[in-house]
Amino acid sequence: MKRLSLLLLLVITFAGSSVYAQFTQSEFVKEWQRAKDYTKAYLDAMPEDGYAFKPTPEIRSFAQQMLHLSDGTYFLICNGTGIKMPLSQPNEKGVAPTKEAVTKAVMDSYDFAISTLQAMTPAQLAETIKFHDQDITRFGMIGKAFEHQTHHRGQTTIYLRLKGVTPPAEKLF
């Protein structure tokens, strides 16, 4: 009985917790802007010669990792919203791996995500779509894009450390 009571208490606690809270559209725009600023700090922190750096031969370079981040943003936002892909080819394959070119491409992808989110109506964001045989709202797909960029930016922390660069301080707010 004690185990059942504890389990029930945990379920009730998590069901009412902020884990399940959702952002409003305007709050999510602010989160995307914060993420853009944070990623820009990472791009600025890496010296030009670090853009070709790979911690091991089997993985992406810093530039490729950041360009993959931007490609994922375009892919997930476009699939989630139904907007046509604005790129003729993926950034990871078509953008020169220089600090200037990568920074521009990545910042453009954030601007695309932010402007797309701002342009959608609440009704559009609430629409359910199919993605990989799953039902998900358009707002949920934009959330997946946010998760993807966070994941790949986080991976680049080790690239900076291995180059002797202190990563930017976390920007939770």
C-alpha positions, 0 to 999 in steps of 0.5 A: 500500500505504501508503494502504491501511495508513493507511486500515486503521489509521484504521478500527481506531482509530475502531472501538475509540474512545470515539466508539462507546461507549454510556452505561449507563442510570444514566450517561445519567440523569446526562447528562440531569440535567446538560443540565437544569441547563445549560439552566436556566442559559441560561433564568436568564441571559436577561432577561425582555425577551429571551424575545420576542427574535428575532435576525432576523424569520424565526426563533424567539424565544428563548422559542419556541426553548426551547419547541421544545426541550421539544416535541422532547423530549416528541415523541422520548421518547414516540415512542421509548418508546411512552408517551402524550404528556402534553401536549394541545398543543405547548408552543411554541403553548400556553405563554405566552412569559414567563420563568416559564412557559417555564422551567417548561415546559422544566424539566417536559420534562427531568423527563419525560425523566429519569423516563421513562428511569429507569422503563424496564428495560434490556430495554425500552431494548434493544427495536428500533422503527421511526421514519421507516422506520429501525430504532432502539433505544428507548435510541437514540431517547432519545439522539436526544432528547438530541441535539435538546435540545443542538442547540437550547440551543446555538442560543440562545447567539447570542440571549444574546450579541446581548442583551449577556448572557454565556452560561453556562460550558459544563458538560461534567461 
